[in-house]
Structure formats: structure tokens, C-alpha cells
Amino acid sequence: MKKYHSNKKSVGGSFLSGVMLLSVSTLIVKIIGLAFKIPLMSLLGAEGMGYFNSAYEIYAVLCVLATAGLPTALSVLVSSAEEKGEHMRAVALFKVAKRIFFFLGLAGSLLLFLLSGAIAELIENPNAEYAIRAISPALLFVCLASAFRGYFQGRSRMTPTALSQMVEALSKLVLGMALGGYAVKRGYPVYVSAAYSILGISVGTLLSAILLWLIGVFSEDGRAKGKSERGYLRPLMSIALPITLGSAVMSFSKLIDMTLIMHRLQDIGYTAVGANTLYGAYTTLAVPVFSLIPSLVSPVSLALVPRLSAAIARGSRGAQREVALASLRITVLLAMPAAFGASVYASDILGVLFSGESEAVAISAPLLALLGVSVLYSCLISTTNAILQSYRRAGLPIVSMTLGAVLKLLTAYILIGIPEIGIMGAPLSTLICDTAVTLMNVFFMSRVMPESDFSLGIYVKPLVASVVMIGFSFPVRCFILRTGGSGARAFFTAAFVAVAVYFISVILLGAVAKEDLDVLPFGNRVVRIMKRLGFFRSEENKKDYICERKGRYGNFKKS
């Protein structure tokens, strides 16, 4: 019995290490992606970035359709086979998945290349045709890479995935800038220069696929023969299709953004180039900063699923409730100040990142300020989806996200078509969509979870702490600017003050407890550090929120 417990602990530690590795690599990849767009914006301008982002969004949607479900399905089935000691079955599954991915990727790449002109006309951005052609090969390469990633993750080998992501991101940064710079230097039209830049993505995905193939070849996986490959297509597709459907819904909503922005802006009097310029500023400046923040909260949902699944398997209602509520509290604690910061300091953030693009910053700052409000709901969607999936109710997030996407389509069409609103309708529709999806998910959780009570209490203390944070940091920013300090100095000083004030506020308000931190990977280490600083010192002195919650729900301990 003791031996089994030790092994379980090892497996858990390995899982959390893998989660943290992927979380860190994903965050670094997003930062590299943002770093790529900053100089690229200076190189191509808002117009060129409009062509670049139009092609990339189309590629991203097709990429989700081809790769969202199958790698997860392969990972689940390979993991199950390895758990039963059936390694040859795992290899056979991998070979079947590789064949499916190859034909899906090849068909997608050919269609994207051959129909590039028609697609560009459909989105009313005809000059994006060249960029669409340039990115079309990436679909084949990313499909092949996804087969390897699903297999390696099924065998709890996260390092190949993390390395391939880094290679892909760095290649995109270096080659994209080099190729784009070459095109600009040769005096090519801006839409051709955008195509050269986006070609870096295609080369990056090729290098990523080659790296994963080499790792497979030089391991035992490349030499294994496997079993008969018959009968594996159906189990793969039965798991992959629902996941693909759920992921595709939100990806299509991004495509809706692109199509509607271009179409409706031209309806209210903008030229195709003018609409493309606005779209380029929005998707290059505002959207990447907005998308970066939820990636910081992703470890919560990643760590939540195994903890909650274990509590469900034990039939412990108190543990289920405590894990779910702690995950929601941590999400709100991290997302609430980020939402306030992105909204209040939108112009400062973009001004620091894109210092040479004052016109694009002026366009994008109000858009980011509005998107900042959506940060909270975007993060909550990730956590609430994970809760529902832990209860084997994966169909419910599909319902909420589908309805949210329809709502986004309707509101974007109406709002962007109002001349007084225009491009502001895009972030407004995102806010409406994310709010609706979050509310629907909370309603579904109230029906699925036993003894659920999702009150507004988890929002109050982070909200108060966030208001206090802005109340202290914003005057500091204004003072530095008035005394002749630079915008960058004012922002970074205000940001430092904001983080310090928020941390102190949530502790003084009792908004965080040991049990909340236990939900996070390596949360116990954070608790030990805080104990050394004088927090969580003794149970006898706790008359605050922590004691109240323990007395009400029981003293939950990690499984």
C-alpha cells in the first residue's frame, strides 16, 4: 500500500511538472508572437498587418478544424494503452493518426492555395490572396507536428511539444522579419511584403515537424512496428469530433470578426484599404495584448481537471465544491486586476510596446480598453469549461459557446454598421459574447454540481482590491508625467505600485487562503513562502474569511 502511494505521488508530480512546462512554453511562445508583431508593425504598417492577419486568421480556423480534436484523442487513447502495458497498440494508434493528419493537412493546404483568390474576395480583402498562398503549406506541417505531439503527450513526454513550440515561434520571429525585410528593401508592394513575412510561419511549422520527427526516429518509438492498424479510426474520431466542434465554434467567431469588420466598415463608407488598416491595427495591437493575459491563468484550468475528477470519483461532494470554488476564486483573483490594468492603462501598454506607431496606438487604445473588460470573462470561460468537462458534460460548453458565437455575429453586424460606433463594435461584441458564455456556464454548473452556490461573494474582495490598486497607482503615473518623466517610466512605476498594492490588499481583505493556492501547481511552495512572510501563521488566530470558510465547508485537504 505504501509503495502504491509513492508511485501515485510520482505520477502526480510528473503530471504537474508537465503542465507547468507546457504552460511556461505556451506563455513564452505568446510573448515571442507579440515580440514578432511589434517590429513587423513598424515594417509593414497597419495596412500590411491587415493582409498578414487576414491570412493568419483563415489559417488558424482551418488549423483548429484539422488539429483541435485528434491530438487530444490520440493522447487519451495512447495514455490508456500505455497504462495497460499495450505499447504496440499505442504505436498502431500513432501510425493511424499520422496517416489521417497527413491527408487532412495535404487536402487543407491544397485547397487553401488553390482557393486563395476566392477566399480573399469572400472576406472583401482581395490583396490578402498572396499572404493566404504563402501560409497554405503551414497547414500540412502543423498537422504532422500535431500527430507527434499527441503521441508524446499520451506517453507523458511534454518536452518534445515544448521544444517544437519554441522552435516554431523563434523561426517565425527570425525568418518572418528577415523575409519581410528583404521584400520591403526590394520595394515590393505592401501586400507582397506581408506574404513574404507570413512565409516565416510556414517555414517555422516545417522545422517544428522535422524536430518532432527526429525525436521520434532516435527513440524507441521510431523503431517500434506496432500492431495491426485496423479498428482504430472509430475510437479516434469518437473522441476527436466533439472536441473539434467545441474548439471550432470560438475560432469561427474570430473569423466572424475579420469578415464583419471588413464588410461592415465598407458599408459605412470606408474604402477597402481604410477598413484593412483599421482591422490591422485592431488585430496587431489590441487583440494580442488581450490574448496574452488569459494564458497566465491557464494553469488553473489545467490543474483543476485531475483534482476535480479525483473528487468526483471519490464521491466527495464537499471536496468537489471546494476545488471548484477555489479554482473560480483563483481565476478571479488573477483576472480581475488584469482586466482593470488592461482597461485603465491601455494607451500606456500599447505606447510602450509600439512606441513608433502613434497613429495605430491611437486607434487601438480605446479598443484594448474595452477588450480589457472581457479579460475576466475570457479567463472564467476557460475555468468553467474545465469544471463542466470534469463532470463529463463536454457538450454543455459547446452549447454555450455556440450560442455566444451567434450572439457575437448578430451584435457585431449591428454595432459595426452604426457609423458612430464603427470598429468599436468588434470589442463590444466580444464583451457581450464572453459575458453570455460565462453566465451560461455558471448556470450549467449550478445544475451539474452538487450543493452548488456560486454567489457574487468571490468577486467582491478582488473587485475592491482592484479599485484600491488603481486608486494608488494611477495618481503615481500622473505625478511622474507632470514632473517630466517619460511615458514608459510612468507606466512601469505605476505597474510596480499596482502589483504591490493589489497583493497587500487581497491579503488584508482575506481574499486568498491556503486551500485556494493548493489548487495551483506547486501551490504548496507558495504557501510555505507566505508562511515565512508571516501569513497563514496559526489557525488559532484566524477569525477572518479562511476560518469562516473552513467552518462552513469543512477542512478540505489535497488528494
N, C-alpha and C positions, 0 to 999 in steps of 0.2 A: 504493500500500500504506500509506503514511504517512497519507494522507487518510482511509482507511477506519478505521485505528486511532483517529484523533482522533474520528471520528464515534461509534465504539463507546464510547469513553470518555464522550462527552457523553451518550449514551443511558443508560449505566450510572449516571452522576451524576444524571440526571433521575429514573431509577427509584428510586435510594436517597433522593433528596430527597422523592419522593412517598411512599415507605414511611415516612420519618420524619415527614412532615406528617400522614399518617393515624394513625400511632402516637401522636403527641402529641395530636392532636384526640380520638382514642379515649380516651386517658388523662384528658384534661380532661373529656370527657363523663361518664366514670365518676365522677370526683371531684364533678362537678355533681350526678350522680344520688345520690351519697352525701350531699352537702350538702342535697339536696331531702328526703331521708328523715329527716334529723336534726330539723329543725323540724316536719316532718309527724308524726313520732312524738310530739312534745310536743302537737301539735294534736289528733290523733286517738286517741292511746294505742295500746297493743298490740292491743286488740280491733279498732279501726278499721283498723290496718295489716294485720290478718289478712284483712279483707274486701278491702282495696286489693291486697294481694299475691296473693290467690287469683285475682282477676280478671286481674291483670297476667301471672301465670304461664300462664293459659289463652291469653291474647292472644299471649304470647311463643312458645308452641308452634305456634300457627296461623301466626304471622308467619314462623317458621323454615320451615314446610312450604311457604308461599307464596313466600318470597323468598330462601331459602338458596342454591338452585342456579341459578336463572335469571339473576340479575345476574352471577354468575361466568361462566356460559355465554355470555351476551351480551358480556361483557368480552373473553373469549377470541376469539370469532368476529369482533368488531369490530376487535380488535387485529390479527388475521390479515388481515382485509380492508384495513385501512389500510396494513399493511406491504407489501401487493401493489399499493397505489395505487388500490384499488377503493372509493372513498369512497361512491359511490352505493349499493353493496352494503351498506356499514355502516349507512347511513341506513335502508335497507329492513329490515335486521335489527332496528334500533331500533324501527321502527313496528310490526313484528310482535310484538316483546316488549311494547311498550306495550299492545297490544290484549289479549294474554294476561294481563298483570298487571291490567288494568282488570277483566276478567271474574272473575279469581281473587279479587281484592280485594273486588269488589262481592258476589260469592256468599258469601265468608267473613264479611263484615260483616253481611249479612242473616241468615245462619244463626246467628251469634253473638248478634245482637239478639233474634231470634225464639225461640231455644232457651235464652236466658239462665236462665230459671227451671229448666228441666230439668237444665242443666249444674250449677247451684248445688246442686240436690238430689243430683245424682250424686256431687259431691265432699263431700257432707254438710255444706255451709256455706250454708244457704238464704238468709241475709241478704246474701250476696255477689251476688245477682241484679242489684241496681241498679248496682253497680260494673261488672259484666260488660256491661250495656247501655251504660253511659257510655263504655266503651273500644272498643266494637264499631266505630265509624266509623274508628278509627285504622288498622284493617287495610287498608281501601281506600286511604287516603292513603299508608301506608308502602309499599304495593305500587307505586303510581305513582312515588313517590320512588325506589324501588329500580331501576325501569327507567331513569331518568335517570342514576342513579349508575353502573350497569353500563356504560352507553354512554360516559359521560365517562371512566371508568377505562380502558375499552378504547382510548380515544384519549389515554391518559396525562395526563388532566386531573384531578388529585386535589383541586384547590382547591374545586370545587363540592361534592364529597362532604363535605369537612371543614367547609365553611361551613354546609351543611344540617344536619350533625350538631350543630353548635354552636347553631344556631337552634332546633332541636328540643329540645335539652337545656335551654337557657335559658328557652324558652317553658314547658316542663314545670315548671321550678322556680318561675317567677314566677306563671304562671296557675294552676298546681296549688295553690299556697299561697293565692293570692287567692280562688279559688273555694271551697277548703276552709274558709278563714277566714270567708267570707260565710255558708256553711252552718252553721258552729258558732255564729256570732253570732246567727243567726236561730233557734237552738235546735232544729235538725233532729236526728233520731236519728243515732247514730254511723255506721250503715251508709249513710245518705243522704249524710252529710258525706264519707264515703270515696268515694262515687260522684262528688260534685262535684270532689273533689281529682283523681281519676283522669281526669276530663274534660279536665284540662290537658294530658294526654298526647295525646288526640285532636286538640286544637287545635294542639299543637306539631307533630304529624306533618302536619297540613294546611298550616301555614306553611312547613314544610320542603319539601313538594311544590310549593307555589306558588313558592318561591325557585328551585328547580331548573328549573321550567317557564319562569320569566322569563329565567334564564341561557340556556336553550335557545333561546327566542324571539329574544333580542337577540344571538344569534351566528349564524354561517352555518348551524348545524345546524337551526335553526328554519325556514330558507327552502329547504333542500335538498329536492328532490322524491323522490329515491330511485329504485331500480329496481323491477321487478315483485316483489311480496312473496310469490310462490308458492315453495314448496320450502324455506322457511327454518324451518318449525316442527320438522321432524325433527332437523336438526343441533342446534338449541337444546335440545330435550328430551333428546337422547342424551348431552349433556354435563351437563345440569342434574339429571337424575334420580339418578345415583349420588352426587353432591354433596349433594343434598337428603336422600337416605336416610341418609348418614353424619351430617349435622348434626341430623337429626330424632331420631336414637337418643338422644343426650345430652340433648336438650331434653325428650324424653319422660321421661327419668329424673328431671328436675326436677318434672314433673307427677306422677310417681310419689311423690316426696317429699311434695307437697302432699296428695294423696289419701290416702296411707297414714298420714300424721301425724294428719290429722283423723279418719280412720276408726278407727285402732288406739288412739289416745288415748281415744276414747269407749268402745272395747271394754274398757279397763281402769278405767273409772269416771269419766272427765272428762265434764262437760257440753259441749254444742256451743260455748257461749261460752268456757268454760275452755280447750278444745282450740284454739279460734281465737286466744285470747290467747297461748298458748304458741307457736303457729305464727307469729303476727305478730311476736313478739319474736325468734324464730329467723331469720326471713327479712328482717327490717328491720335488725337489728343485726349478727348474726354473719355471715350469707351475703354481704352487700355488702362488708364488710371483707375477707372471704376471697376474693371475686371480683376485688377491686381489684388484688391482688398479681400474679396471672398476667398482667395486662395490661402490667405493667412488663417482662415477659420476651418479649412477643410480637414485638418487632423481631428477636429471634434467629431465630425460625422464618420470618419474612418475608424476612430477608436470606439465609437458608440455601438456599431453593429455587433461585434463579438460580445461586448459586455451585456447589451440588452438581450441578445439571443440566448446567452447563458442563463440570464434571469428568467426568461420565458420558459426555457427547457426545465428549469428547477420548479417552475410553477409558483415562484415567489412574487406575489403582487406588490409587496412593499418595495422590493428591490427593483422591479420593473419601473415603478413610479419614480423612485429616487434617481435611477440612472437617467431616465428620460428628462425629468425636470432639471437635473444637474446639467445635462447637455444643453438644454434650452437656455439655462441661466448663463453658462459659459459663452454660448453663442452671442447672447445679448450683451454680455459684459465686453466682449471683443468688438462686436459690430456697431454698437451704439456710438461710442466715441469716434470710430472711423467714419460713420455717417455724418456726424456733426463736423468733423475735421474736413472731410471732402467738400461739404457744402459751404462752410464758412471760409475756408482757405483755398477755394477752387482756383481763383486767379493767381494766388501765390504759388501753388503747386505747379500749375502749368507754366507760369512765368519762369520758375527755376529750371524746370525740365526743358522747356522750349524757349530759351531766352532770345533766340534770334528770329522768332516767328511771332512778332507782336500782333499782327493782324489776325492770324489763326488763333492765337491765345484769346484775343478779344471776342472772337466768335464762339470759342469753345468753353470759356469760363462759366457763363450762365448755364450752359448745357451740363457741365460737370456738377455745378452746384445743385441742379435738380436731380441728376443721377445719384448724387451723394445720399439723398434721402432714401433711394432704393437699395442702398448697401445693406441696411438692416434686414430688409425683406429678402434680398437675394441670399444672404447668409442663412436666414431661417428656413428658406426653401430647402437648402442642402441638408440641414439637420432634421427637419420634419420628414423629408423624403426617406432619410436613413431610418427613422423610427418606424415608419409605415412598412418599409421593406423588411425590417427585423421581425415584424409580425406577419410576414409572408403575404402582405397586401400590396404587392408591387403595382397592381392595376389601379389603385387609388391615386398615386401620383400622376399616372398617365391621364386620368380623368381631369385632375386639377390643372395640369399643365396644358392640356388640350383646350380646356375652357379659357384658361388665361391667354393662350395664343390667339384664340378667336377674338377675345376682348381687346387684345393688343392691336389686331388687324383693324377692327372697327374704329377704335379710338384714334389710332394713328392716321387712318384715312380721313376722318373728320377733322382732327385738330391741325394736321399739317396743311390741309386745304384752306384753313382760315388765314388770310393774309396777315392779320395782327399776331398770329401765333407762329406760323411757318415751321421752321426747323425745330422750335421748342416743343412741337408736338411729339417728336421722337422720344426724348427722355420722359415726357409726361405719360406717353402710352406705356413705356417700360415701368414707370412707377405704378400705374393703375394695374398692369398685368401682375407684377410681383406681389403687390398688396393682396390682390384677389386670390392668387395661388396660395399664399401663406395662410389666409383666412380659411380657405377650403381645406388645406392640410390640417390645420388645427381642429376644424370641425370633424374631419375623418378620424383624427387621433382620439377625440373625445368619445367616439363610437367604438373604437377598436381597443383602447387601453382600459384596463380595469381601474375603477375608482379614480378616473382622471378628473383633474380640476386645474385647468390652465387659466389661472386668474391673471389680471394685469399686474399683480404684485412683482413679478420678475422683471418688469420694465421700469418700475418707479425709481428704484435706487440708482440703476445705471443712467437713467434719464437725468436725475438730479445731479449725479456726479459729472455727467457730460456738460450740463449747463454751467456748473461751477468751473469746470475745466476751461470752457470758452470765456467765461467771465473773468478769469485770471489771465489767460494767455493773449486774448485779443488786445486788451489795453497795452500789454508789453509790446506787441507788434506795432501798434500805432505810435507808441512813445519812441521806439527806435527809428521809425520812419520820419517822425517830426524832428528828431535830433540829427538828421542827416545820414542815418545808416542805410545801407543798401537793402533792396527788397529781399535778397537771399538771406542776409544776416537777420533781418527782422523775422522772416519765416522760420528759420531754423531755431532761433532763440525762442520764439513763441511755441514751436512744436515741442521743444525740450520742456518748457514750463507746463504745457498741456499734458504731456505724459506723466510728469511728476505729480501734478495736481490731481489728475484722474486716479492714479494709483493710490495716493493718500486718501482721496475721497471715498473710494469703494471700500477701503479697509475700515475707515472711521464709520461709514454707514452700515457696515456689516453685510455688504452685498456679495461677499465671496466667502466660502467655507472650505474646510479640508475636503469634504465629500465632493464638492464641485471640481476641485483640482484633481481628485482621484480619477475622474473620467478621462482626463487627458493622458496621452503617452508621457511617461516619466513624470507624471504629476506628483508622485511621492517625493521626488527630488526637490520640486518647487516648494512643497510643504516643509521639508527639512530646512531649506534656506530661510523661509519665512519664520520658522520657529526660532532660528538663530537671531533673527532681527527683532524678536520679541512678540511675534504674532502667534496665535493658536497655542499660548503658553500653558494654560491649565484649564481643565474642564470646570473646576470649581468656580473660577472667576467669570464664566460665560453666562451672562444674563441677557445676551443680545440675540440676534437673529439665528445664530448657529444652534444655541441651546433650544430655542423655541422650535426650530425645525426638527431637531432630534427628538424632542419630547412628543412631537405630533406624529412623526412618520416612522420613528424607530431608528436605532443606530445602525445604519447600513454600512456594511464593510465590503471591500472589493472581493470579488470571487477569485 
